[in-house]
Amino acid sequence: MSGTTKKVADVAFKAGRNIDWEGMAKLLVSDEARREFFNLRRAFDEVNTQLQTKFSQEPEPIDWEYYRKGIGTRLVDMYKEHYESIEIPKFVDTVTPQYKPKFEALLVELKEAEEKSLKESERLEKEIADVQELKKKLSTMTADEYFEKHPELKKKFDDEIRNDNWGY
């Protein structure tokens, strides 16, 4: 087996071990997403298994003597000569250098978006808690208590009263 095929099989096997399938499955919300995710996992496992079994084994050597006895020396020697003259070209990866910087940039962008999202989630959670607290206290709250939490509204109302602007 060529070294490149062996490398691909090894990388696929290692990648399969490092993927946190259960962790990713917990993040899925919809049934459709779960179905697609499990289809992806099944396809990955099938390809990985095939790489490990079919392509990771060395081919059995050809028993040229066996064929010489049944077919004839001259024809078998000609096949053997051509078989041994075949050179399998080495795989040259030209794609990885192109996508790797783009992928790294996307990871940085993803981290920034994640941080922004977490900050926004915290802000919204705080706002929800404030609104829920306000909802509970609204029926018994005085104007002074409300203005204590919202001084900008008190200033606005005071300015309107001072300028004799009653909103109409």
Backbone torsions as a table, in degrees:
resi	resn	phi	psi	omega
1	MET	NA	144.3	-179.5
2	SER	-72.6	154.5	-178.8
3	GLY	-63.8	-33.5	-178.8
4	THR	-65.5	-44.6	179.9
5	THR	-63.4	-40.6	178.4
6	LYS	-62.7	-41.6	179.1
7	LYS	-62.3	-44.3	-180.0
8	VAL	-60.6	-44.3	-179.7
9	ALA	-64.1	-41.7	179.3
10	ASP	-64.8	-43.5	180.0
11	VAL	-63.8	-43.3	179.9
12	ALA	-63.0	-40.3	179.5
13	PHE	-64.9	-45.8	179.8
14	LYS	-65.1	-39.1	179.5
15	ALA	-63.1	-39.9	-180.0
16	GLY	-63.5	-34.4	179.0
17	ARG	-74.1	-29.4	-174.9
18	ASN	-88.9	-6.2	-179.1
19	ILE	-83.2	129.2	178.1
20	ASP	-91.9	80.5	-176.2
21	TRP	-63.8	-41.2	-177.9
22	GLU	-66.9	-40.2	178.5
23	GLY	-62.3	-41.6	178.9
24	MET	-68.7	-37.7	-178.3
25	ALA	-63.7	-32.4	-179.7
26	LYS	-68.2	-23.0	-177.8
27	LEU	-82.4	-12.3	-176.3
28	LEU	-77.5	141.3	-175.4
29	VAL	-106.0	-50.1	-173.5
30	SER	-90.8	158.9	177.9
31	ASP	-66.1	-37.0	179.2
32	GLU	-63.5	-41.3	178.3
33	ALA	-63.9	-40.3	178.5
34	ARG	-63.2	-43.1	178.8
35	ARG	-60.0	-48.7	-179.4
36	GLU	-62.7	-40.1	179.8
37	PHE	-63.2	-44.8	-179.6
38	PHE	-69.6	-31.6	172.9
39	ASN	-64.2	-41.7	177.4
40	LEU	-62.4	-44.5	-179.1
41	ARG	-64.1	-42.7	179.5
42	ARG	-62.4	-44.8	179.3
43	ALA	-63.0	-41.1	178.4
44	PHE	-61.9	-45.5	-179.9
45	ASP	-63.3	-39.4	178.8
46	GLU	-63.7	-46.8	179.7
47	VAL	-64.0	-43.2	-179.6
48	ASN	-62.4	-43.1	178.3
49	THR	-62.9	-43.3	179.8
50	GLN	-63.8	-40.8	177.9
51	LEU	-63.1	-39.0	-178.0
52	GLN	-72.8	-34.6	-176.0
53	THR	-92.7	-57.8	-171.5
54	LYS	-72.9	-44.5	-170.9
55	PHE	-99.1	-6.8	-177.8
56	SER	-95.1	-3.2	-178.0
57	GLN	-98.8	144.0	175.8
58	GLU	-72.5	139.9	176.7
59	PRO	-69.0	150.6	178.5
60	GLU	-68.7	140.4	179.8
61	PRO	-67.2	149.5	-178.7
62	ILE	-79.7	131.2	177.3
63	ASP	-88.6	88.5	-175.9
64	TRP	-63.9	-34.4	-179.6
65	GLU	-62.6	-38.9	178.5
66	TYR	-59.2	-45.0	-179.5
67	TYR	-72.3	-30.8	177.6
68	ARG	-62.8	-39.1	-179.1
69	LYS	-66.7	-38.7	-175.2
70	GLY	-88.9	-31.8	-173.2
71	ILE	-106.9	-42.4	-176.0
72	GLY	129.9	146.5	-173.1
73	THR	-65.8	-45.7	-173.5
74	ARG	-62.3	-46.7	-178.9
75	LEU	-67.5	-41.9	-179.9
76	VAL	-66.2	-40.3	178.6
77	ASP	-63.1	-38.2	178.3
78	MET	-64.4	-44.1	177.7
79	TYR	-64.0	-41.9	-179.0
80	LYS	-63.3	-43.3	179.8
81	GLU	-61.6	-45.3	179.5
82	HIS	-68.1	-38.4	179.1
83	TYR	-62.4	-44.5	-178.4
84	GLU	-73.9	-19.7	179.6
85	SER	-84.3	-9.2	-179.9
86	ILE	-70.5	128.7	175.5
87	GLU	-115.3	120.2	178.4
88	ILE	-84.8	122.8	-177.2
89	PRO	-66.6	146.3	177.5
90	LYS	-76.1	141.9	178.7
91	PHE	-75.9	128.0	177.0
92	VAL	-112.6	117.8	-177.1
93	ASP	-82.0	108.9	177.0
94	THR	-106.4	-6.9	-176.2
95	VAL	-86.4	-43.2	-175.8
96	THR	-56.5	-45.9	178.8
97	PRO	-61.0	-25.8	179.6
98	GLN	-79.1	-41.0	-174.6
99	TYR	-88.5	-24.1	-174.7
100	LYS	-59.8	-48.2	178.0
101	PRO	-62.8	-37.0	178.3
102	LYS	-64.8	-41.5	-179.9
103	PHE	-65.3	-42.8	178.7
104	GLU	-62.5	-41.6	178.2
105	ALA	-63.3	-40.0	178.1
106	LEU	-65.1	-36.5	177.6
107	LEU	-64.1	-41.9	178.1
108	VAL	-63.1	-45.0	179.1
109	GLU	-62.1	-39.2	178.5
110	LEU	-63.1	-44.0	179.4
111	LYS	-62.4	-42.7	178.6
112	GLU	-62.7	-43.5	179.2
113	ALA	-65.0	-37.7	178.8
114	GLU	-64.3	-45.4	179.3
115	GLU	-62.3	-43.5	179.3
116	LYS	-61.8	-42.6	-179.9
117	SER	-64.3	-41.8	179.2
118	LEU	-64.7	-40.6	178.0
119	LYS	-63.8	-43.3	179.3
120	GLU	-65.0	-38.5	177.8
121	SER	-63.1	-42.7	178.0
122	GLU	-61.8	-43.8	179.7
123	ARG	-61.7	-44.4	-179.4
124	LEU	-67.0	-38.9	177.5
125	GLU	-62.0	-40.8	178.4
126	LYS	-65.4	-43.0	179.7
127	GLU	-63.9	-39.8	177.4
128	ILE	-63.0	-43.6	178.9
129	ALA	-62.4	-41.3	178.4
130	ASP	-63.3	-43.6	-179.7
131	VAL	-65.4	-40.3	178.5
132	GLN	-65.6	-38.8	177.9
133	GLU	-66.0	-42.8	178.8
134	LEU	-62.4	-40.4	-179.9
135	LYS	-61.0	-40.8	-179.9
136	LYS	-67.0	-39.9	-173.9
137	LYS	-90.9	-8.1	-171.5
138	LEU	-58.0	-38.3	-175.5
139	SER	-72.3	-22.2	-178.6
140	THR	-113.8	1.0	-174.9
141	MET	-80.3	141.1	175.0
142	THR	-91.7	166.0	178.5
143	ALA	-62.4	-38.5	180.0
144	ASP	-63.5	-40.2	178.2
145	GLU	-64.7	-39.7	179.3
146	TYR	-67.0	-44.7	-179.5
147	PHE	-67.7	-24.8	176.5
148	GLU	-63.8	-37.9	178.7
149	LYS	-81.8	-24.8	-177.6
150	HIS	-128.0	73.8	-176.4
151	PRO	-64.9	-25.8	-179.8
152	GLU	-65.9	-34.7	177.4
153	LEU	-69.8	-38.9	178.0
154	LYS	-60.9	-44.2	179.0
155	LYS	-62.2	-42.6	-180.0
156	LYS	-62.2	-46.3	179.9
157	PHE	-65.7	-40.6	178.6
158	ASP	-62.8	-40.3	178.1
159	ASP	-64.1	-41.7	179.4
160	GLU	-63.2	-41.6	179.6
161	ILE	-67.1	-44.7	-179.1
162	ARG	-61.2	-38.1	-178.9
163	ASN	-90.4	6.5	-179.9
164	ASP	57.4	38.9	177.9
165	ASN	-108.3	101.9	-175.2
166	TRP	-99.0	20.0	173.5
167	GLY	85.1	8.1	176.8
168	TYR	-144.0	NA	NA
